[in-house]
Amino acid sequence: MLSLRNTLVVIFLIAVPSILMSQPPDPPGGGVPPCGPPFGAICPIDGGVSFLIAAGLALGGKKAYDMSRRKS
């Protein structure tokens, strides 16, 4: 069974490349950024929100598992 530290390392190694690859490319010629003022239609915020939700679910699941083991 993986320890908490090993689990966090695996999540980090999967999450960081995914976040870095999800960034939109720079516009050619150094024009305006892809997100218009104040927010454009192509601003990628879903990836980060999904990771935060997944991390919260994982933390909640671990705490629930620990509590159930402590009661037994």
C-alpha positions in Angstrom: 0.0 0.0 0.0 1.3 3.4 -0.9 2.1 5.8 1.9 0.6 9.3 1.9 4.0 10.8 0.8 4.3 8.5 -2.2 0.7 9.2 -3.2 1.3 12.9 -3.1 4.5 12.5 -5.2 2.6 10.5 -7.8 -0.3 13.1 -7.9 2.3 15.9 -8.2 4.1 14.2 -11.1 0.8 13.7 -12.9 -0.7 17.1 -12.2 2.2 19.4 -13.0 2.7 18.3 -16.6 -1.0 18.3 -17.2 -1.3 21.9 -15.9 1.7 23.1 -18.0 0.4 21.5 -21.2 -3.1 23.0 -20.8 -1.9 26.6 -21.2 -2.9 28.3 -24.5 0.0 29.1 -26.9 1.3 32.6 -27.2 -0.3 34.5 -30.1 2.0 34.9 -33.2 3.7 38.2 -33.4 3.3 39.1 -29.7 -0.3 40.4 -30.1 -2.9 40.7 -27.4 -3.1 37.8 -24.9 -5.7 35.1 -25.8 -8.0 36.1 -22.9 -9.7 39.3 -23.8 -10.5 42.1 -21.3 -11.5 41.3 -18.6 -12.2 37.6 -19.5 -12.2 36.0 -22.9 -14.1 33.0 -24.1 -11.0 30.8 -24.3 -9.6 31.4 -20.8 -8.8 27.8 -19.5 -10.0 27.7 -15.9 -11.7 24.3 -15.9 -8.4 22.3 -15.6 -7.4 24.0 -12.3 -10.8 23.8 -10.8 -11.0 20.1 -11.7 -7.7 19.4 -9.9 -8.9 21.3 -6.8 -12.1 19.3 -6.7 -10.2 16.0 -7.2 -7.7 17.0 -4.4 -10.6 17.9 -2.1 -12.3 14.6 -2.8 -9.1 12.6 -2.2 -8.5 14.4 1.1 -12.0 13.9 2.3 -11.9 10.2 1.3 -8.7 9.8 3.3 -10.0 11.5 6.3 -13.2 9.4 6.2 -11.1 6.2 5.8 -8.9 7.2 8.8 -11.9 8.0 10.9 -13.5 4.6 10.1 -10.3 2.8 11.0 -10.0 4.7 14.3 -13.6 3.7 15.3 -12.9 0.0 14.8 
